Amino acid sequence: MQVFVLDTNRKPLDPCSPARARILLAKGRAAVFRRFPFTIILRDRKAGDSVVHEHWVKIDPGSKTTGIAVVQEATDRVVAAVEVSHRGQAIKAALDARRALRRGRRSRKTRHREPRYLNRTRREGWLPPSIESRVANIQTWVARLCRLCPAAAISQELIKFDLQKEEDPEISGIAYQQGTLAGYELREYLLEKFRRTCAYCNKTDVPLQVEHIVPRSRGGTDRVSNLTLACEPCNRRKGSRPVEVFLKSQPEVLARVLEQAKAPLKDATAVNATRWELYRRLQATGLPVECGSGGRTKFNRTIRGLPKAHWLDAACVGASTPEVLDVAGVRPLLVEACGHGKRQRCGTDKHGFPVRHAPRAKMSRGFRTGDIVRADIPNGKHRGTHVGRIAIRHRPSFRLGAIDVHPDRLSVIQRADGYGYSFGKTLVLSLAGTGDSPVA
Ligand SMILES: [Zn+2]
């Protein structure tokens, strides 16, 4: 992974190699600006004096994890890879728990908050908190990366499939030579339509194959209404028999399959509001935003022989993906959204009774929960150096991983910014290829 470089005015320069960064730091020409992602700031250089290349920030938004890759245009190299884990589910769980406690209190004779009237208006573009947090996480990281490297454009996976591609006469070159892109869009469409389950046995989480309901050998067409998804055993058992014969003993399954096949997938192109809202907000950054489909992403990744990973999917989003992506040695930065604490001052037990009170102050002795610190402990059971995210308490003993440390022993590596950091595995490409099933 490359190191981000800023000039004396905090303007981004081209990222450099870790070796170069070490030399600059050792000579005193640069200082560490940020640890995660690792960024140095030069003391003696202005952006105007340097050659700066353009970079693409590419995003593959997901509900649990979003992949982000920064690709340098001139070299087709992935200079940074980030995987952001969202906390949407945790937010929903916390809100549900709070709502349940409040409802419970109202029916008991305890202190409670009146239910509020449903007279609130919601502003335009309002999203539920769990979804808002996902979108905001991505916005934050895109903005952050744009500040750290000279970004010229953004690519975002907007829709899952693009059936227009099937009739697109412009698909040529690599798309024709190595299996059509249209096939990938079609698969994504079918996966969405049949909810990633086998049409005949309802199994999920198995590799699925595209299945002709009326077999080709009996005059069945390749039209979408004649296609479904089946797991390999089902597909093999059906063979070239017509569906009516295959499902003779299961008339209800037969009826369902035929009906599902006939019904077009409605609203599917507007699959999810989150992505469109993200698209709207990315456009507000002023950078050009390119849109890609999930089918295109998978196609790009597969023909380049890259394994499945969130950041690699991100690097393969959109038509701008270079023909040969240089991904060697990239180690993704795993970013976990942790939130910024809570405003709630009164902690309750599981029945809603107040059991503890949180102090108003967020800082204690110059630290706050979420700071990434180094602890140098000279003696005792935990002697040595420990690095991690602290949880403060309002007494001089903070929690660092599994140990308690005194604040005097701590020095800050990076201030809390609502995220936790770790590193993923370095990508090692084998010559054996992808090991990816055709439809997953
Ligand atoms: Zn099956």
Boltz pocket constraint, residues with backbone or C-beta under 6 A from the ligand:
constraints:
  - pocket:
      binder: B
      contacts: [[A, 198], [A, 199], [A, 200], [A, 201], [A, 202], [A, 203], [A, 230], [A, 231], [A, 232], [A, 233], [A, 234], [A, 235]]
      max_distance: 6.0
